[in-house]
Amino acid sequence: MRAVRSLLAPLVAAALVTLVAVPAMVAMTAVPAMAQDEPPTPPAQNWSFNGIFGGLDLAAAQRGFQVYSEVCSTCHSMTLLHYRDLEGLGLTDDQIKSVAAAVQVPLGIDDQGNPKIGPGLPASQFRSPFANEQAARAAMNGALPPDLSLIVNAREGGANYVYAILTGFADAPPTFKMMGGMNYNTYFPGHQIAMPQPLHDAQVTFVDASPNRIENEAHDVVTFLYWAANPEAVQRKQVGVRVVLFLVFMTGITYAVKRKVWADAH
């Protein structure tokens, strides 16, 4: 038995070394490969709405609505918004009526039960580019364009992430294998996205003649999308600041009264 054990001991030891060493080597080689596939963190941008004192750049948000109307709305819906909501961007009643009337939207059904289509009204929901999800997938090669109403809040990284996606299209590295019908994006998980590059330099001519490079268009449309997802954010911040200032003022008054009342007790 001792002879058998002496013969088996080196074999057992070798097997144990193999069981421990091989997975460790695999893990060491797998970590860099996995890390290489991770998209980089979107760089922070300078947004007017950042910070507790941040506001909303209305001019940028209005330009962003123009970008959405002329580019993004051909594929993406915003079902939580109605044209009357554009009052929050500073548009007048006449401007809102004009914007709504420029698109054809569902207007219920007629006396024969057929769906009616006609110019939009201020109370109309933002026009959707497709009648339903099935129609959207059929037109977009199986992909479903997400609704943009809450996109800034729904994605980790918020406004910075959405901006990075819009500006992150590039040619795939030579060693990167692309699937058919996909587009390379630096910041999209997996780097393959079904959406083709939506923005290009000078694609939108702004009414106020603002710069219209891809970066400008992306910055403005993300500002609009932030407002769409957080229409009362600026007002909440203003109320919060006023409450804090009021509490600071009352703290000072309370302390002064306390010193006055207790002055004779010391």
Secondary structure, DSSP 8 states (H G I E B T S, - for coil): -HHHHHHHHHHHHHHHHHHHHHHHHHHHHHHHHHHHHS---------TT-STT----HHHHHHHHHHHHHTGGGT---TT-BGGGGGGGT--HHHHHHHHHTSEEEEEE-TTS-EEEEE--TTSB---SSSSHHHHHHHTTT------TTHHHHSTTHHHHHHHHHH-B----TT----TT-EEBSSSGGGEESS-----TTSS--TT----SHHHHHHHHHHHHHHHH-TTHHHHHHHHHHHHHHHHHHHHHHHHHHHHHTGGG-
